[in-house]
Amino acid sequence: MLDKTKTDKEMGLKVSNYLKLKGVETPLVPNYLSNSEKIMKIEKSFADIMNTLGLDLNDDSLKDTPKRIANMFINEIYWGLLPENFPKISVIENKIDYDSPVIEKNINIQSNCEHHFIVIDGKAIVSYIPKGKVIGLSKLNRIVEYFSKRPQLQERLTLQIFYALECILETSDIAVLINARHYCVRARGVEDVSSETITSKLGGIFKTDIALKNDFLSNAKTMII
């Protein structure tokens, strides 16, 4: 459950506007509904789906499922759709002039594919070279989590993490790689239970310095999905 005391709407709006400028923000239309109104509408709609499937909503195992689904959508798995839920980010001045890569790997990803609303799970590795700013390490995990908590494309998720960090850290010396399993591939359609999907975005010196790029990719190879 999201802790509202650890969010920053102003930064969320700033990052969202930057993503729009880069053409990678999630396609959204304003509906001006409160969370409680959204829950009510989703609960009713999901009850209609269950009725259409012929499920008995009077059964004690099924009767609360529409409410559970609605609460899950709004409060657990899609809260990253709202800029007001963007995590508070602690950024400090790089007073010690640290100029080597900072790498955070095996960052957990739990998201949902926007085509079938089925689980995507995997790991991310994020690296950056500080210039004027250094970010709190756990905030890298928080940013990955925020963008994971919305219906997603893995390609877009990768770019959103990259450009959010570029906006916050004011540098392009950033690298992001995601290795994930898509249950729209594993549990339906082709039903390939062994395939994994890898996406990456390298910027600045990570793109031009071959040794640095290879070091980042070498670290990525050791991730456990």
Buried (B, 14 or more C-beta within 10 A) or exposed (E): EBEEEEBBEEBBEBBBEBBEEBEBBBEEEEEEEEEEEBBBEBBEEBBEEBEEEEBEEEEEEEEEBBBEBBBEBBEEBBBBBBBEBBBBBEBEEBEEEEEEBBBBBEBEBBBBBBEBEBBBBBBBBBBBBBBEBBBEEEBBBBBBBBBBBBBBBBBBBBBBBBBBBBBBBEBBBBBBBBBBBBBBBBEEEEEEEEEEBBBBBBBBBBBEBEEBBEBBBEBBEEBEE
